[in-house]
Amino acid sequence: MSTENKVEVAVEGSPAKIEVTPPVENGVGEEILKSGDKLEIEDEERVKMLNEENKPNKTGGGGGEGEKKKKALEEAAAQQKEDVKRRIPIGAIRIPGFLRSRSRDKNREGDDNEEGSDLLEPPCTAVTVGPEAPVNNTSKLAILSKLKFSNPFSKNSKSTEEDKTDLQPNSPDEVKPTEGEGRAKGLINAIKLPLVNVIPKKLKSTKDRDIEDGTGTPGVQAGLASMETLDDSNGSHTTKADDDKGGDADMETVKLDIGTDNNTGYESEKPAMSDEDEEHSKWDIPECCRRSVIVQRITEHQTLGVIALVFLFMIVFILIPLLVFGGYRPPTNAPIYNGKYVKAVTSCGNVEGMLEEGVFAFRGIPYALPPVDELRWKPPKQFDLKTCWNDTLPAHNSSAFCWQRYNNETVNGAENCLTLDIFTPYVRYHSPLPVVVLVGSDTLMGGSPGEVQASPRIARSKELVLVRPNFRLGPLGFLAARPLTSSVHPPTSGNYGLLDLIEALKWVQLNIEHFGGDKKMVTILAHRGGATLVTAITSMRKPEKLFARAWLSSGSAIFPSEPLVNSENRNRQYLDKLKCDHYGAIECLLDQDMEELTDQVPLEWLYKAPELPTPEENVTASHQWLVMDGNILKEHPSEVWKRGPLKVQLVFGTTAHAEATKELKNKKQEWNVEDVAQVVRSSLLSSQGLSEEALRRYNTTYQGLAAMISDIRTVCPLLTVARQIPGSGFYVVTQTHDDNMVEANADIRAILGTYASRTPEERRYVTSIQQMFYRYVAHGTFDSLPSDASLNKLIMLGQDPLPANEYPNCDYWISKDIVPKYGRID
């Protein structure tokens, strides 16, 4: 309930004081605002009425005394008018109706909870003038009640209850302040900063609305106010008649109440309070008074702030990443012109491919400078701005293979051969396809690419990007010699073909996205000599930067373990045949013709069809093209594999008759039991007492002999390599073809679609191995039976892939130290 203000007016000659109490309506004092002119008129009427009321109390000879009383009343009225004028700031008389506080609207609806939402100073009464004089006429109360000014500064309901207590009569022992002290304190309270919420209702935040409705937390600060625009916040009522008024109906009168203590008209002394009470005390100045106008306005416009934050969020977290990471991208698909030609971009310039069997073929793209003249027996050198081509390079015709000697003793190729072929279904940048790099060679002396031929049909049907690089072979690719070592720094020689393959894989990582490929999904499909090279690459530092996974078929399990100087000494006989000094300069070797370099290769370095080990065979003296050059191969690969799992996925595999060559088949016109037994008993196995056990384990047929040779030379040695590399898989193809034999290259041919399947079993086998391989390319999954095969990763590939715990007879040969000691060397 709002505070009642009392004014005591003393009249000379009267024994009592006039105590004025405003009428109460619904617990709230009636509040009336008056303009300055109306106040002066009412003061004059009040003085006249007081004089009339006091006339019966005058004595007969008191004419002079009556004049004195009249003069005292006029002075009191003048003082009252002067005090009221000082307490009401100039210009703070009326506020437009649209700025009315929500508290008035709530009071109109009868909400009594608004009393607790008043946030400013409690009311105080007017100053008492003159001595006390009791007045019995109650009609004066109705007139003087208009002196009451309601206060918009009451802070909460607690303040209202305190004000009610302040209105009770003073105790007899209470000492009243002097008139001058009361006036001084009243003046101070009158000039205190009046605050009120001047923000229109539609701009108020939800929090402010809750406070004004009486549902918010008490003590929450109100909005900004000014000296000129004051609002009523103490819950005073406006009658319906006020709302119906014309003209002034849209204006609100500002009323100012000054709180006093008891009946005296003097301001009460500030009581002692706790920190929490002091925070919510009526003596506190609201926090909003200390805020700047700009900060307060921003706080109240929270809706605009939220919109601005959302807009900034869109810019920072959506638009900027799109600009930074999106970047410029060429058109989605490269256009085809003249009906069959298409262009692609490389790191050295544009290349032009052509449409071939439904795919785009790019043939003969160089990935390094030609290794000729002074670059012979040097690591491959990349193109630079001076050596790149300016115009579009036609990549239409097949490129020449590197110079090599085939197993049939023919030679062919070119020294300028560091090129690669690409077959891709699309030349685009979106939805990149998996990439398969084909690396094939029968041996490291020659026979490249062998069975690994890029097929446009496979690229189209499987939606792959196929890449087939050329690399140096034979003495041009793997010769380790003292003159070559001393010509470079740091000193090294050999493994040039291995460096070519690494450079080709780097080129793929840099350029394959321009041909529709995904550089993060590069799989190497390698066969025989190519598989041996890729296996060696896994021992180099960070092979995962070159490819993600590899499928290695029928490679060698024998790798160099001797220092480079030993390999140089072994090759000294080759230099002698070339008539080059072992300690001479490199110019002698640079002047040699390619054919001469090939013809002078010792016979023991050339390929021989594998057979059972013989007693005369010296594995330590066998020639190895790969050497520990100190650059790529710094130690035996098995030492690297022991140190932890590789970050690339590997699958090793072969066929059950991988070494069943035509040379072996043609040794006998028709193989019988005696022929097979004679071959076995004349081999190294007989000298070690293993021939009879071998004949028992393998049937005495040509198929059994082929399986025995394949197990000792290829299958079981590869199984030992797979066991050394954690997580690697291993498979053996057992599906027979002609003469109840398994083709030596049945796995590669089936994967690339060149296997001639004639029976339903063979067609089912082709489907099974293709599903295994292309699932491995796309997802890195080796087998389709993870519950069993994941534990051992050994798959027997017949009509269907069947998991197995071990391969027959391999453990026997390993235990007898035949495997991998006598494994095939490329």
Residue, then its C-alpha position, 0 to 999 in steps of 0.5 A: m500500500s502506498t504511503e500516506n502523507k500528513v501535513e500539520v498546519a498551526v494557526e495562531g491563537s488556536p490551541a490545536k494543530i490541524e492534522v491532514t490525512p488524505p483519503v484512502e481508496n482501495g488501500v492507495g492514497e488518491e493522487i492528484l497532480k496540479s499545474g503551477d497555476k492551479l496550485e496558486i489558486e488552490d493555495e489562495e482558496r485554502v488561506k481564505m477558508l482557513n481564515e473563515e474557519n478561524k473567525p469564531n475562535k477570535t476574541g472580541g478585541g482581537g482584530g489586530e491578533g486576527e491580522k497576525k494569524k492571517k499573516a502567519l497563514e499566508e506565510a505558511a502557504a507561501q512557504q508551502k508553495e515555494d517548497v512544492k515548486r522546488r521539489i517538482p522539476i521544471g518541465a516534469i509536469r505531464i508525460p504523453g500517454f504513449l509513455r505511460s508505465r506498464s504499472r499504471d496499465k496493470n493498476r487499471e486492470g486491478d493488479d495489486n502486485e504492482e506495488g512490489s515493482d516500484l523501484l525508486e525512493p519512498p515517499c516523504t511528506a511536506v514540511t510542517v509550518g508553524p506551531e501545533a494547533p489542534v483543528n477539529n473541523t474535518s472539512k479542512l482535511a478534504i481540502l488539504s489532502k490535495l497537498k499529497f504527492s504520490n511517489p514513483f520511487s518506492k522500490n518494493s513492497k517492503s518499502t511500502e510497509e516501512d512507509k506505513t509504519d512511518l505514518q503512525p504517530n510519534s512516541p511521546d519521547e521522540v525528539k522532533p527536528t527543528e524547522g530549519e533542519g527539516r526544511a534542509k533535508g526536505l530540499i535535499n530529498a526534493i532535488k534527488l534524481p527522479l527516475v522513471n521508465v520512458i521506453p515505450k512498451k513495445l520496445k521493452s525487453t521480456k525481463d523488464r516486462d516481467i518486472e513491471d507486471g510484478t512477476g519479475t525478481p524484486g530489485v531488478q533495475a528499471g529503465l532510464a529516466s530523465m528530469e523532464t519525463l517522470d512516470d508514476s511507478n507506485g501503483s496509483h490508480t487512474t479512474k475511468a473518467d480520466d481515460d474518457k477525458g478529451g484532450d488531456a486523456d492522452m497525457e499523464t500527470v506526474k506526481l511527486d511525493i516526498g517521504t517523511d518520518n511520522n508526523t513531523g514532516y522531517e525526513s527520518e534518519k537512515p537505519a542500519m541494514s545488512d549488506e543484502d538489505e542495503e542492496h535493495s534499500k530505498w536509499d540505494i540509487p538504481e544501477c541504471c543511473r550509472r550506465s551510459v545511455i548508449v549501453q542502456r539502449i543496446t540492452e533494451h533492444q535485445t531482439l535487434g542484438v540477437i538478430a545481429l549475432v545470428f547474422l555475424f554467426m552466418i558470416v563467420f562460421i558459414l560464409i568464411p569457411l566456404l570462401v576459404f576452403g571452397g576456393y575456385r574449382p574448374p568446371t565440373n566435367a571437362p568438355i569434349y571437343n571435335g567429338k573425341y578429344v579432352k584436355a586435362v591439367t598437370s603440374c607441367g602443362n595441359v595434356e590432351g587425351m582422346l575417347e577410347e572404348g567409352v573412357f578417356a585415354f591419356r598415353g605417354i604423359p612424362y612424369a620426369l625428365p628423360p634419363v639420358d646422357e648425363l641423367r643416365w644412372k641418376p635419380p629421376k629429375q622432375f620438370d621445372l619451368k624451363t623444361c615444361w611444355n608450353d602448348t597442350l601436349p598430345a597424349h594419344n599414342s602408346s609410349a615406349f617401354c623402358w629398355q629391357r631384355y625379355n625372358n625369350e632373350t629378345v630386347n626392346g624399349a627406349e631409354n627415354c621412357l619415364t612416362l605413364d598411361i592413364f585411363t579414366p571414365y571422367v575428367r572431373y573434380h567432383s566425386p573422385l574415383p579410386v585409383v589403381v596403379l598397375v606395376g608389372s614386370d616378369t623380373l627386374m631384368g625385363g618383361s614389363p608390363g607383363e600381365v598387368q595391362a591397363s584395360p579401358r573396359i575395366a576402367r569403365s565397368k568398375e569406375l576406376v582410374l587406371v595408371r600404368p607407369n614405366f620404370r627402368l629395368g636391368p643394368l640401366g635401372f639397378l646397376a650398382a658400381r663403384p664409378l657410379t657411387s663416387s660420382v654423386h654425393p652422398p655416395t650411392s648407386g643402384n635402385y634407379g628403377l625403384l626411384d622411378l616408381i617412387e617418382a611416378l607415385k609422387w606424380v600421381q599424388l600431385n596430379i591425379e585429381h585432374f583426371g577424376g581420381d582420388k589421391k587418398m584412395v590409391t591402390i597398387l596392383a603389382h605382379r612379380g617383379g613389380a610386387t617385389l619393388v612395391t614390397a621394398i617401398t614399404s620399408m622406406r620412410k612414410p610410404e603412406k604418403l605414396f599410396a593407401r594399400a597394395w595388392l601384391s601378386s607372386g612377388s619375391a620374398i628375398f631382399p638384399s641384406e649386404p652392404l652396398v660395397n659388397s654389391e659393387n664388388r659382385n658387379r665388378q665382372y660386369l664392368d670388366k666385360l664393358k672394359c670399364d675400370h672399377y675405380g675409373a670415371i663414370e664417363c666410360l659407362l655413359d659412353q656405352d650403347m644400350e644394346e652393349l649394356t644389355d648384351q654384356v650382362p652375365l648369364e647367371w644374372l638372367y632369368k631361369a625357370p624355377e625348379l627344385p633346389t639343386p645341391e650345387e645351388n649357392v643362394t649366397a652367390s645369387h645375383q640380386w638387382l636390388v641393393m642396400d643403397g643407403n638411401i631407399l633401402k637402408e636395412h633389410p625390410s624385415e627389420v622395419w616390419k618388426r618395429g610396428p604395423l605399417k600405415v598402409q594395407l597390404v595383401f600378398g597372394t599367388t597361385a598354387h602353381a605359380e612356377a608351373t612354367k612352359e619350360l618345366k612342362n616341355k622338359k618331358q613330353e608326358w610326365n609320369v610317376e617315375d619322371v616326377a620321382q626322379v626329379v625329386r630324388s635328384s634335387l637338394l631334398s634327397s641330400q637332406g633326406l626330405s625327398e620321400e616325405a615330399l613325395r608322400r605329401y605331394n602326389t607323384t604327378y606333374q601337378g604335384l611337382a608343380a605345386m612342390i616347386s611353387d611352394i618352395r620358390t614362391v607360395c611359402p616364402l610369401l606366406t612368411v613375409a605376410r606373417q612378418i607384417p601385422g594386419s596383412g592378408f594372404y591368399v592362394v588361388t586353387q581354381t584349376h583351368d586346363d589339364n587340372m592345373v592352376e594358371a600361374n597368373a590366374d589371379i591377375r588375369a581374373i582381376l583385369g578381366t583377361y582370364a578365359s573362363r569356360t565353365p561355370e566354376e571358372r566364371r564363379y571364381v572370376t566373380s569372387i576374386q573381382q569382388m574381393f579385389y575391388r571391394y579392397v580397392a574401395h573400402g580396404t576390406f580384404d575378405s567377406l568373412p571377418s568372423d573367421a578370416s580376420l584372425n588369420k587373413l588366409i584365404m583359399l580362392g576356388q569357386d568361392p573364397l574360403p578361410a583357412n588356418e594354414y596352407p598345406n606343407c608350408d610349415y613343413w618346409i619352413s621347419k626344414d629350413i628350405v623356406p624362405k632360404y631357396g625362395r625365388i629372386d627377381 
